[in-house]
């Protein structure tokens, strides 16, 4: 059986999906973009601010589920410009302990929703 995770501290879904689903002992979070949930506005001042908002949205979903970034086992990162990798990675890395960081991939794509520059989804596990 699956459980729906929903919080107003992360952007509301804009289609037929949920912020996250828990199935057995695993949380599957939908891809997050840099929408400030308090204002509904995109945060695209620079790639660092955009990435930070994405990570904060993920953190809110994890918290709602009773998890933290330490419980994340896999991240999928989608970017529209691979040249931003270093700047995105610097912000991303600040949310994880390097020794226990999750598996991940970073893939350059042609376009992302709302023409953002980065989207990240995570899988986390309950111990």
N, CA, C and O of each residue as an XYZ file, in Angstrom:
508
protein
N       0.844     -1.189      0.000
C       0.000      0.000      0.000
C       0.885      1.247      0.000
O       1.945      1.265      0.626
N       0.446      2.273     -0.698
C       1.249      3.487     -0.752
C       0.595      4.589      0.071
O      -0.623      4.637      0.242
N       1.457      5.475      0.575
C       1.014      6.626      1.355
C       1.447      7.884      0.608
O       2.579      7.981      0.135
N       0.535      8.840      0.510
C       0.818     10.113     -0.154
C       1.463     11.068      0.846
O       1.005     11.186      1.983
N       2.526     11.746      0.420
C       3.173     12.772      1.237
C       2.835     14.120      0.624
O       3.037     14.340     -0.570
N       2.318     15.021      1.454
C       1.928     16.343      0.980
C       2.251     17.375      2.053
O       1.937     17.185      3.229
N       2.886     18.473      1.632
C       3.180     19.565      2.550
C       3.016     20.894      1.822
O       3.300     20.998      0.628
N       2.558     21.902      2.544
C       2.462     23.233      1.939
C       3.794     23.970      2.010
O       3.888     25.123      1.588
N       4.827     23.314      2.542
C       6.161     23.902      2.598
C       6.978     23.599      1.345
O       8.143     23.985      1.239
N       6.348     22.902      0.400
C       6.950     22.644     -0.912
C       5.887     22.965     -1.952
O       4.699     22.975     -1.632
N       6.290     23.227     -3.190
C       5.312     23.586     -4.218
C       4.264     22.496     -4.421
O       4.576     21.306     -4.393
N       3.034     22.914     -4.623
C       1.953     21.979     -4.905
C       2.135     21.403     -6.309
O       2.628     22.096     -7.199
N       1.747     20.162     -6.514
C       1.817     19.581     -7.857
C       0.947     20.376     -8.837
O      -0.086     20.930     -8.463
N       1.385     20.417    -10.086
C       0.638     21.142    -11.111
C       0.064     20.175    -12.143
O      -0.243     20.565    -13.269
N      -0.074     18.932    -11.754
C      -0.606     17.911    -12.648
C      -1.010     16.691    -11.853
O      -1.111     16.750    -10.628
N      -1.243     15.585    -12.539
C      -1.694     14.365    -11.874
C      -0.549     13.578    -11.231
O      -0.240     12.459    -11.640
N       0.058     14.171    -10.239
C       1.123     13.517     -9.467
C       1.127     14.094     -8.065
O       0.463     15.096     -7.799
N       1.872     13.465     -7.167
C       2.001     13.929     -5.790
C       3.437     14.349     -5.524
O       4.352     13.996     -6.268
N       3.621     15.114     -4.445
C       4.967     15.543     -4.079
C       5.855     14.332     -3.814
O       7.018     14.300     -4.214
N       5.295     13.347     -3.141
C       6.051     12.125     -2.864
C       5.090     10.999     -2.513
O       3.946     11.224     -2.119
N       5.588      9.796     -2.667
C       4.864      8.577     -2.321
C       5.780      7.739     -1.437
O       6.971      7.602     -1.717
N       5.217      7.182     -0.372
C       5.947      6.191      0.427
C       5.350      4.836      0.099
O       4.140      4.632      0.199
N       6.206      3.925     -0.289
C       5.788      2.551     -0.553
C       6.741      1.648      0.209
O       7.956      1.713      0.018
N       6.191      0.808      1.069
C       6.990     -0.009      1.987
C       7.879      0.943      2.798
O       7.363      1.824      3.485
N       9.189      0.780      2.729
C      10.098      1.617      3.517
C      10.864      2.618      2.657
O      11.975      3.018      3.006
N      10.272      3.022      1.537
C      10.970      3.901      0.609
C      10.090      5.089      0.217
O       8.902      4.932     -0.063
N      10.689      6.267      0.203
C      10.017      7.481     -0.256
C      10.531      7.808     -1.652
O      11.738      7.818     -1.897
N       9.601      8.075     -2.561
C       9.922      8.485     -3.925
C       9.384      9.899     -4.093
O       8.171     10.105     -4.151
N      10.284     10.868     -4.171
C       9.863     12.267     -4.304
C       9.884     12.684     -5.762
O      10.830     12.387     -6.492
N       8.837     13.372     -6.178
C       8.769     13.902     -7.529
C       9.847     14.961     -7.724
O      10.337     15.552     -6.763
N      10.203     15.188     -8.973
C      11.188     16.212     -9.287
C      10.745     17.574     -8.783
O       9.588     17.964     -8.940
N      11.671     18.285     -8.183
C      11.398     19.613     -7.645
C      12.139     20.658     -8.467
O      13.289     20.473     -8.865
N      11.439     21.759     -8.704
C      12.060     22.912     -9.342
C      12.024     24.063     -8.343
O      11.481     23.922     -7.247
N      12.591     25.181     -8.714
C      12.810     26.287     -7.777
C      11.591     27.199     -7.630
O      11.681     28.405     -7.861
N      10.473     26.630     -7.250
C       9.301     27.436     -6.934
C       9.305     27.688     -5.438
O       9.381     26.750     -4.644
N       9.224     28.949     -5.055
C       9.105     29.297     -3.637
C       7.663     28.981     -3.233
O       6.738     29.603     -3.754
N       7.447     28.026     -2.315
C       6.083     27.644     -1.978
C       5.287     28.749     -1.285
O       4.057     28.731     -1.326
N       5.953     29.696     -0.657
C       5.258     30.788      0.031
C       4.684     31.803     -0.948
O       3.639     32.402     -0.693
N       5.381     31.993     -2.082
C       4.953     33.015     -3.040
C       4.444     32.442     -4.356
O       3.723     33.114     -5.093
N       4.816     31.206     -4.646
C       4.472     30.607     -5.927
C       5.352     31.089     -7.067
O       5.137     30.721     -8.222
N       6.341     31.909     -6.745
C       7.233     32.477     -7.757
C       8.478     31.609     -7.948
O       8.952     30.967     -7.011
N       8.992     31.603     -9.164
C      10.250     30.921     -9.438
C      11.421     31.712     -8.866
O      11.423     32.943     -8.896
N      12.405     31.006     -8.352
C      13.641     31.612     -7.867
C      14.705     31.311     -8.917
O      15.257     30.211     -8.955
N      14.986     32.289     -9.764
C      15.958     32.084    -10.848
C      16.968     33.228    -10.918
O      17.487     33.540    -11.990
N      17.244     33.854     -9.769
C      18.207     34.957     -9.725
C      19.566     34.525    -10.266
O      20.197     35.241    -11.043
N      20.001     33.349     -9.843
C      21.246     32.746    -10.313
C      21.140     31.249    -10.052
O      20.237     30.815     -9.337
N      22.036     30.458    -10.613
C      21.931     29.003    -10.514
C      22.100     28.512     -9.076
O      21.531     27.488     -8.698
N      22.877     29.238     -8.280
C      23.042     28.835     -6.879
C      21.737     29.010     -6.107
O      21.326     28.113     -5.370
N      21.084     30.161     -6.271
C      19.804     30.409     -5.585
C      18.736     29.436     -6.072
O      17.919     28.954     -5.287
N      18.749     29.157     -7.351
C      17.777     28.215     -7.914
C      17.979     26.818     -7.328
O      17.017     26.166     -6.920
N      19.219     26.367     -7.289
C      19.524     25.046     -6.732
C      19.177     24.991     -5.251
O      18.638     23.989     -4.782
N      19.473     26.041     -4.518
C      19.159     26.080     -3.084
C      17.651     25.956     -2.855
O      17.225     25.246     -1.944
N      16.841     26.637     -3.667
C      15.387     26.546     -3.511
C      14.903     25.120     -3.820
O      14.027     24.596     -3.133
N      15.468     24.510     -4.839
C      15.132     23.122     -5.156
C      15.433     22.230     -3.953
O      14.598     21.419     -3.552
N      16.609     22.378     -3.389
C      17.011     21.546     -2.249
C      16.138     21.823     -1.021
O      15.815     20.898     -0.276
N      15.758     23.072     -0.805
C      14.866     23.402      0.310
C      13.493     22.761      0.106
O      12.882     22.299      1.070
N      13.004     22.727     -1.123
C      11.730     22.076     -1.411
C      11.821     20.576     -1.117
O      10.909     19.994     -0.530
N      12.916     19.968     -1.527
C      13.136     18.550     -1.234
C      13.201     18.333      0.270
O      12.608     17.387      0.790
N      13.916     19.200      0.966
C      14.029     19.083      2.426
C      12.674     19.148      3.116
O      12.440     18.430      4.087
N      11.779     20.003      2.625
C      10.441     20.120      3.214
C       9.645     18.834      3.027
O       8.914     18.416      3.924
N       9.786     18.217      1.880
C       9.090     16.951      1.622
C       9.661     15.845      2.509
O       8.915     15.071      3.110
N      10.980     15.781      2.584
C      11.608     14.793      3.460
C      11.152     14.972      4.900
O      10.799     13.999      5.567
N      11.157     16.203      5.378
C      10.753     16.494      6.760
C       9.308     16.068      7.010
O       9.007     15.477      8.046
N       8.423     16.362      6.075
C       7.023     15.980      6.223
C       6.872     14.465      6.384
O       5.975     13.988      7.078
N       7.759     13.727      5.734
C       7.721     12.272      5.800
C       8.473     11.709      6.997
O       8.469     10.498      7.218
N       9.120     12.581      7.776
C       9.895     12.112      8.922
C      11.299     11.670      8.540
O      11.909     10.856      9.233
N      11.805     12.201      7.449
C      13.136     11.854      6.962
C      14.009     13.103      6.880
O      13.552     14.212      7.156
N      15.266     12.908      6.499
C      16.191     14.027      6.289
C      17.075     13.698      5.092
O      16.965     12.621      4.507
N      17.943     14.624      4.735
C      18.863     14.383      3.632
C      19.776     13.188      3.916
O      20.258     12.551      2.979
N      20.019     12.877      5.178
C      20.840     11.716      5.531
C      20.185     10.406      5.102
O      20.866      9.389      4.973
N      18.879     10.420      4.882
C      18.148      9.214      4.484
C      18.040      9.046      2.973
O      17.525      8.033      2.498
N      18.518     10.022      2.219
C      18.429      9.963      0.758
C      19.446      8.940      0.241
O      20.623      8.972      0.603
N      18.959      8.029     -0.617
C      19.831      7.000     -1.182
C      20.118      7.226     -2.658
O      21.073      6.661     -3.191
N      19.304      8.049     -3.335
C      19.508      8.278     -4.769
C      18.948      9.634     -5.157
O      17.853     10.006     -4.737
N      19.700     10.368     -5.958
C      19.254     11.650     -6.520
C      19.384     11.594     -8.032
O      20.333     11.027     -8.573
N      18.416     12.188     -8.695
C      18.480     12.376    -10.141
C      18.431     13.877    -10.390
O      17.491     14.554     -9.974
N      19.441     14.387    -11.066
C      19.555     15.821    -11.321
C      19.500     16.051    -12.829
O      20.238     15.436    -13.598
N      18.611     16.947    -13.226
C      18.451     17.298    -14.635
C      18.780     18.775    -14.789
O      18.253     19.615    -14.060
N      19.650     19.086    -15.736
C      20.077     20.471    -15.961
C      19.967     20.806    -17.447
O      20.057     19.928    -18.305
N      19.775     22.073    -17.730
C      19.698     22.501    -19.128
C      21.047     22.962    -19.667
O      21.201     23.168    -20.870
N      22.024     23.123    -18.777
C      23.363     23.541    -19.215
C      24.403     22.866    -18.334
O      24.582     23.238    -17.175
N      25.080     21.882    -18.883
C      26.083     21.121    -18.130
C      27.215     22.016    -17.630
O      27.938     21.644    -16.706
N      27.369     23.182    -18.229
C      28.401     24.114    -17.765
C      28.106     24.645    -16.368
O      28.996     25.192    -15.717
N      26.878     24.494    -15.899
C      26.517     24.907    -14.532
C      26.803     23.822    -13.500
O      26.538     24.012    -12.313
N      27.339     22.692    -13.938
C      27.560     21.554    -13.046
C      28.292     21.947    -11.760
O      27.822     21.633    -10.666
N      29.412     22.615    -11.873
C      30.216     22.960    -10.694
C      29.462     23.830     -9.708
O      29.558     23.625     -8.498
N      28.721     24.788    -10.208
C      27.976     25.704     -9.336
C      26.802     24.994     -8.676
O      26.518     25.225     -7.501
N      26.124     24.140     -9.419
C      25.028     23.345     -8.856
C      25.582     22.386     -7.814
O      25.025     22.256     -6.724
N      26.671     21.720     -8.147
C      27.269     20.736     -7.254
C      27.715     21.344     -5.933
O      27.620     20.701     -4.888
N      28.195     22.570     -5.975
C      28.641     23.238     -4.746
C      27.472     23.407     -3.768
O      27.622     23.144     -2.574
N      26.331     23.836     -4.260
C      25.148     23.998     -3.405
C      24.633     22.628     -2.981
O      24.376     22.404     -1.799
N      24.480     21.711     -3.932
C      23.986     20.360     -3.668
C      24.822     19.706     -2.558
O      24.266     19.133     -1.621
N      26.133     19.790     -2.661
C      27.036     19.138     -1.704
C      26.842     19.642     -0.279
O      27.113     18.909      0.672
N      26.386     20.863     -0.115
C      26.213     21.419      1.234
C      25.065     20.755      1.992
O      24.932     20.961      3.198
N      24.245     19.974      1.324
C      23.119     19.296      1.962
C      23.434     17.867      2.367
O      22.602     17.209      2.991
N      24.621     17.374      2.026
C      24.985     15.989      2.304
C      26.345     15.895      2.969
O      27.207     16.754      2.784
N      26.520     14.831      3.750
C      27.828     14.472      4.283
C      28.530     13.698      3.166
O      28.009     12.683      2.702
N      29.673     14.151      2.740
C      30.351     13.545      1.601
C      30.577     12.038      1.771
O      30.465     11.277      0.809
N      30.893     11.614      2.993
C      31.178     10.196      3.242
C      29.951      9.308      3.053
O      30.086      8.129      2.728
N      28.750      9.866      3.254
C      27.525      9.060      3.156
C      26.559      9.600      2.103
O      25.368      9.290      2.126
N      27.073     10.401      1.190
C      26.232     11.005      0.149
C      25.561      9.913     -0.687
O      26.095      8.813     -0.824
N      24.388     10.226     -1.244
C      23.649      9.225     -2.023
C      24.261      8.977     -3.399
O      25.116      9.731     -3.864
N      23.807      7.914     -4.031
C      24.122      7.699     -5.445
C      23.392      8.778     -6.236
O      22.390      9.317     -5.765
N      23.881      9.098     -7.430
C      23.192     10.114     -8.217
C      23.654     10.097     -9.664
O      24.682      9.514    -10.008
N      22.866     10.749    -10.490
C      23.289     11.071    -11.835
C      22.916     12.513    -12.094
O      21.995     13.051    -11.481
N      23.645     13.133    -13.011
C      23.342     14.483    -13.456
C      23.321     14.427    -14.967
O      24.307     14.049    -15.599
N      22.184     14.805    -15.548
C      21.969     14.666    -16.976
C      21.565     16.011    -17.574
O      20.704     16.706    -17.036
N      22.193     16.366    -18.684
C      21.787     17.570    -19.402
C      20.595     17.226    -20.297
O      20.599     16.220    -21.006
N      19.577     18.088    -20.246
C      18.363     17.899    -21.040
C      18.076     19.164    -21.842
O      18.621     20.229    -21.552
N      17.226     19.043    -22.841
C      16.920     20.187    -23.703
C      16.086     21.241    -22.992
O      16.346     22.436    -23.130
N      15.075     20.801    -22.225
C      14.174     21.744    -21.546
C      13.645     21.124    -20.270
O      13.570     19.903    -20.127
N      13.279     21.997    -19.349
C      12.642     21.578    -18.102
C      11.361     22.382    -17.909
O      11.186     23.422    -18.544
N      10.461     21.918    -17.041
C       9.210     22.653    -16.803
C       9.461     24.112    -16.430
O      10.406     24.429    -15.709
N       8.609     24.981    -16.927
C       8.670     26.419    -16.652
C      10.000     27.036    -17.064
O      10.359     28.120    -16.603
N      10.729     26.342    -17.933
C      12.020     26.798    -18.459
C      13.065     27.030    -17.369
O      13.925     27.900    -17.508
N      12.990     26.245    -16.273
C      13.988     26.343    -15.211
C      15.296     25.722    -15.676
O      15.363     25.120    -16.748
N      16.322     25.873    -14.871
C      17.652     25.386    -15.208
C      18.022     24.071    -14.542
O      18.932     23.377    -14.995
N      17.315     23.723    -13.460
C      17.653     22.501    -12.713
C      16.394     21.912    -12.089
O      15.522     22.636    -11.608
N      16.317     20.586    -12.107
C      15.251     19.832    -11.448
C      15.897     18.626    -10.784
O      16.752     17.967    -11.375
N      15.480     18.340     -9.546
C      16.072     17.234     -8.792
C      14.957     16.398     -8.178
O      14.001     16.929     -7.613
N      15.098     15.076     -8.300
C      14.201     14.153     -7.599
C      15.057     13.269     -6.693
O      16.250     13.084     -6.934
N      14.431     12.730     -5.652
C      15.175     11.872     -4.717
C      14.375     10.633     -4.365
O      13.149     10.587     -4.471
N      15.127      9.636     -3.942
C      14.586      8.425     -3.324
C      15.245      8.344     -1.955
O      16.463      8.476     -1.836
N      14.438      8.127     -0.924
C      14.973      8.035      0.438
C      14.419      6.786      1.100
O      13.348      6.298      0.737
N      15.161      6.273      2.076
C      14.767      5.042      2.742
C      14.640      5.245      4.245
O      15.439      5.942      4.870
N      13.621      4.620      4.801
C      13.465      4.587      6.251
C      14.317      3.455      6.780
O      14.355      2.378      6.184
N      15.004      3.679      7.893
C      15.810      2.603      8.505
C      14.980      1.790      9.443
O      15.482      0.843     10.049
